[in-house]
Amino acid sequence: MDLPRIFTIRESSHRIHNPFTPGKLAALGQALHLAPGTRVLDLASGSGEMLCTWARDHGVTGTGVDISTVFTEQARARAAELGVADRVTFVHGDASGHVADEPVDLAACVGATWIGGGVAGTAALLARSLRPGGLMLIGEPYWRRDVPDQETAVACHAGSKEDFLVLPELIEQFGELGYDVVEMVLASQDSWDRYQAAQWLNLRRWLDAHPDDELAAEVRTELSTEPARYTRYQREYLGWGVFALMAR
């Protein structure tokens, strides 16, 4: 049980595995007015930057669960680096089936709603761990504007344009699921650049160091095509944000 190697090669230098900068992640923590001792469950926690920095800056405690052995080890190292290893724990496991032993104050899935088969399923999964009146965080893509055709949708890594909603419709979907949207922080094109473009340098450095690896041809193809695909399609059409929800 692990992520394919290509994922960890692409994002080997990333502490945040989504189109957020450290500043946006910090802004989200500040916007939520997190009290010391807030108990957090972070499903698909990646390299643990959210839990670790919020433990340092706000005194939260909690658990992160991620399927990647590489990212889980990076999260544990980050916790030790920031001096918060006594407050946060990182578990290698399948987040799609994980429910907290005791209800938490904040349950999050920031950018991996496939663990619940989409927004509705992920909200239902998080709700199983959340105390009454607690906060839920969901990170999700949305269309910045109407997508003209199937080619554009697929180039944005969607199966079809129906996979995502435009932002007002996504907000309405949360309401239809029985949640109030109480905060949001959205990625910008610049923060998308920092997430995506940093992958290209990771790919090139890995390729230079591993020219005979079995993944070398795949990495070369990706490196040759991704910058144009991203700038032509994804940068223009795909948004992303983290939405804070409370049950009605």
FENWOLIN-V726672 format. One record per backbone hydrogen bond with DSSP energy under -1.0 kcal/mol. NH is the residue of the N-H (numbers start at 1). CO is the residue of the C=O. E is the energy in kcal/mol with one decimal. If there is no record, write none. Layout:
nh->{NH;NH}
co->{CO;CO}
e->{E;E}
This chain:
nh->{7;9;10;11;12;14;20;25;26;27;28;29;30;31;32;33;37;38;40;41;42;43;44;45;48;52;53;54;55;56;57;58;60;61;62;63;64;65;66;72;73;74;75;76;77;78;79;80;81;82;84;87;88;89;91;93;97;98;104;105;106;107;108;109;111;111;115;116;117;118;122;123;124;125;126;127;129;131;134;135;136;137;138;139;140;142;143;144;153;154;155;157;158;163;170;171;172;173;174;175;176;177;178;179;180;182;183;185;187;192;193;194;195;196;197;199;201;202;203;204;205;206;207;208;209;210;213;216;219;220;221;222;223;224;225;226;229;230;231;232;233;235;237;238;239;241;242;243;244;245;246;248}
co->{4;5;6;7;9;11;18;21;22;23;24;25;26;27;28;30;59;35;61;106;63;108;65;65;45;48;49;50;51;52;53;54;54;38;87;40;89;42;91;68;69;70;71;72;73;74;75;76;77;78;79;84;84;62;64;66;94;95;129;39;39;135;41;137;109;139;112;113;114;113;118;119;120;121;122;123;126;104;131;105;245;107;243;109;241;239;165;237;149;150;151;154;153;160;166;167;168;169;170;171;172;173;175;174;246;244;244;242;240;188;189;190;191;192;193;196;197;198;199;200;201;202;203;204;205;206;210;213;215;216;217;218;219;220;221;222;225;226;227;228;229;230;233;234;142;140;185;138;183;136;180;178}
e->{-1.4;-2.0;-2.4;-1.9;-1.2;-1.2;-2.1;-2.3;-2.4;-2.4;-2.2;-1.9;-2.3;-2.5;-1.5;-1.2;-2.7;-2.0;-2.3;-2.4;-2.7;-3.0;-2.3;-1.6;-2.1;-2.7;-2.4;-2.2;-2.2;-2.0;-3.0;-2.5;-1.2;-2.7;-2.2;-2.1;-2.7;-2.3;-2.2;-2.0;-2.1;-2.1;-2.4;-2.1;-2.2;-2.4;-2.4;-1.9;-2.5;-2.3;-2.8;-2.3;-1.6;-2.1;-3.2;-1.9;-1.5;-1.4;-3.1;-1.3;-2.1;-2.2;-2.9;-2.3;-1.1;-1.1;-2.2;-1.3;-1.1;-2.8;-2.2;-2.6;-2.1;-2.1;-2.7;-2.3;-1.8;-2.8;-2.2;-2.5;-2.4;-2.4;-2.1;-2.3;-2.4;-1.6;-2.5;-3.6;-1.7;-2.8;-2.1;-2.0;-2.0;-1.8;-2.1;-2.4;-2.1;-2.1;-1.8;-1.5;-2.4;-1.6;-1.6;-2.0;-3.0;-2.7;-1.0;-2.0;-3.2;-2.3;-2.3;-2.1;-1.7;-3.2;-2.3;-1.1;-1.0;-1.7;-2.7;-2.4;-2.6;-2.3;-2.7;-2.4;-1.6;-1.5;-1.5;-1.8;-2.6;-2.6;-2.3;-2.3;-2.7;-1.8;-1.2;-2.9;-2.1;-3.1;-2.2;-2.3;-2.4;-3.1;-2.2;-2.2;-3.8;-1.6;-2.5;-2.7;-2.6;-3.1;-1.9;-2.7}
